[in-house]
Amino acid sequence: MTDDSRTEALREWNSLARENTENAVVSSMLEAALTASEPVETFSTWLLVATAAVASFLIANAETLMPFISRAGFVTCGVFLCVSCIFGLFSKVFAVRCKIGVETGNAVRKTFSEHLAKYQAEEERIQKGAAFWGIDLQSGIRIERVLEEFLQPFPRWVRYIAQRYLKKHAGNPQIGYISQMRSLYVQGIAAFLQALCFLGFLGTGFIFAAAA
């Protein structure tokens, strides 16, 4: 019975429904994972503020601190703080990139769903009219044209990067989340290195102070 040609359409429908649901579940899981960007950004911001405050204190009290930690220790501590700030700014940049991607994606999905619902109702009436007249009409949203029109106002290099990205990940149902997840990954790595450099500053300060 499973090979009956009469049930082929039903089996294809079942397969497509399962695949769409699975893709939707994966999308919801990725959306949930992207919420981690906000607490990481908060941590990075506070650490960046603390690092800037400590760096200002060191610069303002350089003459007082140098006898305790030596010139080499002062310079080493300063380097750790500067590198920590660089990683902090790097983390902030990718946090903003991730946030823009999430908010843009949510706005597009909302408006796309609204327009799609209106079109589906209209498409049903058109198909009924086509069936009445016995003609076959190609309906459905032309995604290629939508993307082409969307990218048209952007500079040529932006269109090139976008088209290359779309071509590279064509067929991937989670294409909208790939860039965002990469931004989240880089953001987390940068925040980790930022904290590591700050700990390096603390450790270096204690070591040079003990050796002085």
TIVO-447565 format. One record per residue (C-alpha): residue number from 1; residue in one letter; chain; x, y, z. Coordinates in steps of 0.05 Angstrom, whole numbers, always signed. Example, Ala and Ser with C-alpha at 12.3 -4.5 7.8 and 13.67 -1.06 7.14 Angstrom:
 num residuo cadena      u      v      w
   1       A      A   +246    -90   +156
   2       S      A   +273    -21   +143
***
This chain:
 num residuo cadena      u      v      w
   1       M      A     +0     +0     +0
   2       T      A    +59    +46    +14
   3       D      A    +80    +43    -60
   4       D      A     +9    +57    -86
   5       S      A    +13   +115   -135
   6       R      A    -53   +140   -107
   7       T      A    -20   +156    -40
   8       E      A    +42   +188    -70
   9       A      A    +15   +258    -64
  10       L      A     -6   +245     +8
  11       R      A    +64   +219    +25
  12       E      A    +97   +279     -7
  13       W      A    +50   +325    +31
  14       N      A    +68   +289    +96
  15       S      A   +143   +294    +81
  16       L      A   +138   +368    +65
  17       A      A    +97   +382   +127
  18       R      A   +147   +346   +171
  19       E      A   +206   +382   +139
  20       N      A   +173   +450   +146
  21       T      A   +157   +437   +219
  22       E      A   +228   +412   +233
  23       N      A   +257   +474   +200
  24       A      A   +210   +518   +241
  25       V      A   +233   +484   +305
  26       V      A   +306   +494   +287
  27       S      A   +292   +567   +272
  28       S      A   +259   +577   +340
  29       M      A   +319   +544   +373
  30       L      A   +367   +591   +336
  31       E      A   +324   +651   +356
  32       A      A   +328   +628   +428
  33       A      A   +404   +621   +423
  34       L      A   +410   +691   +396
  35       T      A   +380   +719   +460
  36       A      A   +447   +703   +493
  37       S      A   +476   +763   +456
  38       E      A   +444   +814   +503
  39       P      A   +474   +788   +570
  40       V      A   +542   +779   +536
  41       E      A   +538   +851   +512
  42       T      A   +519   +875   +582
  43       F      A   +579   +839   +612
  44       S      A   +625   +866   +558
  45       T      A   +600   +937   +569
  46       W      A   +610   +936   +644
  47       L      A   +679   +906   +636
  48       L      A   +696   +958   +583
  49       V      A   +674  +1014   +630
  50       A      A   +715   +984   +688
  51       T      A   +776   +976   +643
  52       A      A   +771  +1048   +620
  53       A      A   +764  +1072   +692
  54       V      A   +825  +1031   +715
  55       A      A   +866  +1055   +655
  56       S      A   +849  +1128   +672
  57       F      A   +869  +1116   +744
  58       L      A   +936  +1086   +723
  59       I      A   +952  +1143   +676
  60       A      A   +933  +1196   +728
  61       N      A   +976  +1162   +782
  62       A      A  +1033  +1137   +739
  63       E      A  +1088  +1171   +780
  64       T      A  +1060  +1143   +845
  65       L      A  +1050  +1071   +820
  66       M      A  +1114  +1062   +780
  67       P      A  +1159  +1054   +842
  68       F      A  +1113   +997   +866
  69       I      A  +1106   +957   +802
  70       S      A  +1167   +983   +762
  71       R      A  +1166  +1015   +694
  72       A      A  +1162   +947   +658
  73       G      A  +1104   +926   +701
  74       F      A  +1067   +992   +688
  75       V      A  +1077   +984   +613
  76       T      A  +1055   +911   +614
  77       C      A   +992   +927   +654
  78       G      A   +977   +983   +605
  79       V      A   +984   +936   +546
  80       F      A   +936   +886   +578
  81       L      A   +885   +941   +590
  82       C      A   +890   +967   +519
  83       V      A   +883   +898   +489
  84       S      A   +823   +885   +534
  85       C      A   +791   +949   +510
  86       I      A   +803   +929   +437
  87       F      A   +769   +862   +448
  88       G      A   +713   +897   +485
  89       L      A   +700   +944   +427
  90       F      A   +704   +885   +379
  91       S      A   +652   +848   +421
  92       K      A   +607   +910   +421
  93       V      A   +612   +916   +345
  94       F      A   +589   +844   +335
  95       A      A   +536   +852   +388
  96       V      A   +507   +911   +349
  97       R      A   +512   +871   +285
  98       C      A   +475   +813   +318
  99       K      A   +421   +858   +346
 100       I      A   +410   +892   +279
 101       G      A   +403   +824   +246
 102       V      A   +353   +800   +298
 103       E      A   +310   +862   +296
 104       T      A   +312   +867   +220
 105       G      A   +294   +793   +214
 106       N      A   +235   +801   +261
 107       A      A   +209   +862   +223
 108       V      A   +217   +827   +156
 109       R      A   +182   +764   +180
 110       K      A   +124   +805   +208
 111       T      A   +112   +847   +146
 112       F      A   +125   +787   +100
 113       S      A    +73   +745   +136
 114       E      A    +22   +801   +130
 115       H      A    +34   +811    +55
 116       L      A    +36   +736    +44
 117       A      A    -31   +726    +78
 118       K      A    -63   +780    +35
 119       Y      A    -33   +750    -28
 120       Q      A    -55   +679    -11
 121       A      A   -127   +702     -5
 122       E      A   -122   +738    -71
 123       E      A    -85   +679   -104
 124       E      A   -142   +632    -84
 125       R      A   -192   +676   -120
 126       I      A   -147   +681   -181
 127       Q      A   -138   +606   -185
 128       K      A   -213   +596   -180
 129       G      A   -221   +644   -239
 130       A      A   -167   +608   -278
 131       A      A   -201   +541   -265
 132       F      A   -267   +570   -289
 133       W      A   -236   +592   -355
 134       G      A   -194   +529   -360
 135       I      A   -127   +564   -361
 136       D      A    -63   +550   -321
 137       L      A    -32   +609   -285
 138       Q      A    +36   +609   -251
 139       S      A    +25   +639   -183
 140       G      A    +68   +645   -121
 141       I      A   +118   +696    -97
 142       R      A   +180   +705   -142
 143       I      A   +234   +708    -88
 144       E      A   +288   +722   -140
 145       R      A   +253   +785   -163
 146       V      A   +239   +807    -91
 147       L      A   +313   +800    -73
 148       E      A   +335   +835   -137
 149       E      A   +289   +894   -124
 150       F      A   +310   +897    -51
 151       L      A   +384   +899    -67
 152       Q      A   +377   +950   -123
 153       P      A   +384  +1014    -80
 154       F      A   +447   +988    -46
 155       P      A   +518  +1001    -71
 156       R      A   +547   +952   -120
 157       W      A   +595   +921    -69
 158       V      A   +537   +908    -21
 159       R      A   +498   +874    -77
 160       Y      A   +559   +832    -94
 161       I      A   +569   +808    -22
 162       A      A   +495   +794    -13
 163       Q      A   +489   +755    -78
 164       R      A   +552   +716    -62
 165       Y      A   +524   +699     +8
 166       L      A   +457   +678    -21
 167       K      A   +491   +635    -74
 168       K      A   +537   +602    -23
 169       H      A   +480   +584    +25
 170       A      A   +426   +571    -27
 171       G      A   +380   +515     -5
 172       N      A   +396   +524    +69
 173       P      A   +329   +535   +105
 174       Q      A   +366   +571   +161
 175       I      A   +402   +620   +115
 176       G      A   +374   +679   +154
 177       Y      A   +408   +658   +218
 178       I      A   +477   +638   +193
 179       S      A   +506   +708   +195
 180       Q      A   +473   +724   +262
 181       M      A   +500   +661   +295
 182       R      A   +570   +676   +270
 183       S      A   +564   +746   +299
 184       L      A   +542   +716   +366
 185       Y      A   +601   +668   +364
 186       V      A   +652   +722   +350
 187       Q      A   +620   +767   +402
 188       G      A   +627   +713   +455
 189       I      A   +699   +698   +437
 190       A      A   +717   +772   +438
 191       A      A   +683   +781   +506
 192       F      A   +721   +720   +533
 193       L      A   +788   +748   +509
 194       Q      A   +769   +816   +537
 195       A      A   +758   +786   +606
 196       L      A   +822   +744   +599
 197       C      A   +863   +806   +584
 198       F      A   +833   +842   +644
 199       L      A   +852   +783   +689
 200       G      A   +921   +785   +657
 201       F      A   +926   +858   +678
 202       L      A   +908   +840   +750
 203       G      A   +957   +782   +752
 204       T      A  +1013   +823   +722
 205       G      A  +1001   +879   +771
 206       F      A  +1006   +832   +831
 207       I      A  +1067   +796   +804
 208       F      A  +1106   +860   +790
 209       A      A  +1084   +890   +857
 210       A      A  +1108   +828   +894
 211       A      A  +1174   +829   +856
 212       A      A  +1188   +902   +869
***
